[in-house]
C-alpha cells in the first residue's frame, strides 16, 4: 500500500492581493515543487468549514480527517491545546486559550504579544499565576504566546472574541461574557489587571478566549502527527495517533523546516499515514504581511516540498491548507481550499 503524507500548510490560501498584481501569495511565490505537484497531480477544491462553524484550524482539521463534527465540534479547541501541551484537565474543568497580546494607547496591535521568546513567556505566566492563581484558576505556560488557563470544576459557558480578529480594535473588546457573573467578573478582572502587571513587557496584556471542555472522539486514526502547535498535537492525541516531538518545530516563522521534513520522512518508514502541519503562513497572514507569507511559502517549498520530490520510494503526498487566511483583512476565511493529490511513484 502506498503511504500517505498529508501536509497542512495553515492558512496558505488567500485572496488576490493588489500589491502582488492581484495574485494570491501562493500563486505569487516561487514554489517550483508545489507547481510540479499541481501540474502532475490531481487538484480539487474542498470546503473544510461546515456551515455554522467558525473557520478555525480545529474545525478544519477535524473536517479534513473525517472526524465527527457533530460531537464536540464546538467548544473543545482549548482542551485540545491543553492535551497537546500535556496539561492535566479533569472532565468538569473549563479550559481557555490565554494569548499574550500587545496593546498601545488602548488599541490592540498584536494578537501574539509580538512573539515573545520562550523564557519571557514563562516569566509572564509566572507573574499571572502570582496574581491570579487562586479560586481554581491556573495559567499554564506553553512556551509561546499561546498559553492555557484551566478553571477547575466549572460548568459555566463563556463567550469571547478571538484576538486575531481584533487587531486595531480597542482593548475593551477583549472583555468576555459568561452566564456565571462571578466568573465573568473574575476573568475580566484578570484581563484588565494583566495590563498593569505586564506593563514592562512588550507582551503587555492577555486575551482569554476559545473556552473548551474535554470531549471524546469516537473515531480513532492510526499514524503520526508532526506539528508545532498544540491544537494539532491535541487532535492527534485525541484520535490515538502518535505525536512526534520535533525540536525546533515552533509554530512560527522561525520553525526548523528541515527538522520537520526529516521527522516526516522518518515517520513514513514505520507509519502508513503521517500528518505534517505547518503554522507559519497563517501567522504571517494574521499580521497582514503578505510578503512575509510569500517568503515563508517559498521556504516551505525549498526545505520541505522539493526534498520530498527527491526522496526514494512511492508516497501519496497531499498538500492543502486547513482554511484560507486573508492577508488583507488578517481573518480566517470559510472559502474552499485547493487540495493537491500527488502520487510520487519512485
Ligand atoms: Zn489562524
Boltz pocket constraint, residues with backbone or C-beta under 6 A from the ligand:
constraints:
  - pocket:
      binder: B
      contacts: [[A, 11], [A, 164], [A, 282], [A, 283], [A, 286], [A, 325], [A, 332]]
      max_distance: 6.0
